[in-house]
Amino acid sequence: MRNKMRNRKSICMICLFIMFSLLVDIPMVMGAGPEYKLSIGQWDQQKAFFDDPRPYKNVYSMKKLMPPDVYAKLSCNPEEAKKLWAQVVGFRAPDLVGKVAPEIKTGTYSYKDKDKFPFKELMPPEYYKRFALQAPPHAGNYSEVKVVPTRQYYWHPRIADASAKAAVKQDAEGYIVPASYNGGFPFPKPSGPHKAMQVVYNWSKRYIGGDSQHGLQRGKGFSKNLKVDFDTINEFATARLSTRVYMEPYGWLDDRAKGQGEHRSFNFKQLAPRDLYGNAVSITSYIDPSKFDLLFVYVNSLRRIRRLSATDAQDQAVGQDTIYEDFEGFNQQLSPKRFPYKFKLLAEREYLMPICPEDGSTMVTSNGELKNLEWERRPVYVVELAQQDKNFIYSKRIMYIDKETFIMHIVENYDQKGRLYRTTENIPSYYSDLGIGGPELHNQRDYVDYHSFVSRVFIYPAAWIGRDEISLRGLAKGAAK
């Protein structure tokens, strides 16, 4: 009897702890080791999807979320990091901007001011189009633009050191020689005949969330009448399997990654809507450009795993206005054999770009407008990728990539008739204490059926992610729960 009472008491204490942690928003530590994992429920308590300007990252800052020893390993001194990164790329962003449309000063502008000032000169065409009152057919407009001074962004000193030491070789066509890439951004100072390709490689070898990240996503699909027609909740994990420099283990994640030459794994599972619950996607890329990505889909209702072919990878991701190879905007292997591109640098200049405040106070309104963004003059590369295979869904892509951070702001995808087909916008946020950044808002548009998809993302470094969290077996097991 006493044992039963003790057990009941223990269970009650556990229940009370869980309830208390939810009430006061303490992230629960799950499992053994340094596992710190934010749940959808905890995130929702601090930030509703619609009409909620609360700065939730003040509650879920990295210093509060991570165990102290993990935070100490992953954080950095911002001033030291700024100095080192400026040496790596050769400039500070504030020093390169301010020459285009200088009449546009810091301050807040309404869409009614759009024609009073030369915003058309300072904004990419897609952003200029979206600087308007929110109205059909697409969600994701901005009726107000708050221009702030340009800031210097930087990557963690360990990423900077690896980038500074990079001596990556390219073959005659511009593809990376696998053995020559050992980590960091491969081309921190793009130059030469393959400059455009080098810019794209810097995005392909990105360090979003560090070497391993955990992420939560809430998204809404909008019809051309701005009615919500899709509501999704997703959880994902990403890990660099090689060239790890930000978090342990450094270099290769494990012997399997080394033996197979794996580069990066992206695993994504759906928690909602109900009819798609448990479905999961696994994408593994390789260092060797001639080795195709490995893409699997787990269908929970059938309890089956399906391997996707090169053609299947062009299928539309469920409920979203992208294909599988569009994850994070552009997740396609640069290959001389499979859907190769010709690369062209269209421009290298300053543009006004949206940034999410570090405190998480950005807001999506119920009709899909994006608010509380900060707009900065940013130095930007504009690169065209012309597809050489007529069997691919897109004839070309135009990418706007930040010159200082190598984060892609927006990509325009054109169909085989040359029409603008789909766009994906990554609005980034930065963790100044960690020296890393990544997208916080995604805005996708389909210009053929006039559908749009807006999602909020919470991404953070996850030192606890290893092979078990990214393996297909573990993904299916977790998705089926």
Buried (B, 14 or more C-beta within 10 A) or exposed (E): EEEEEEEEEEEEEEEEEEEEBBEEBBBBBEEEEBBBBBBBEBBBBBBBBEEBEBBBBEBBBBEBBBBEEBBEBBBBEBEEBBBBBBEBBEBBBBEBBEEBBEEBEEEEBEBEBBEEBEBEEBBBEBBBEBBEEBEBBBBBBBBBBBBBEBBBBBBBBBBBBBBBEBEBEBEEEBBBEBEEBBBBBBBBBBEEEBBBBBBBBBBBBBBBBBBBBBBBBBBBBBBBEBEBBBEBBBBBBBBBBBBBBBBEEBEBBEEEBEEBBBBBBBBBBBBBEEEBBBBBBBBBBBBBBEBBBBBBBBBBEEEEBEEBEBEEBBEBBBBBBBBBBBBBBBBBBBBEEBBBBEBBBEEBBBBBBBBBBBBBBBBBBEBBBBBBBBBBBBBBBBBBBBBEEEEBBBBBBBBBBBBBBBBBBBBBBBBBEEEBBBBBBBBBBBBBBBBBBBBBBBBBBBBEEBBBBBBBBBBBBBBBBBBEBBBBEBBBEBBEE
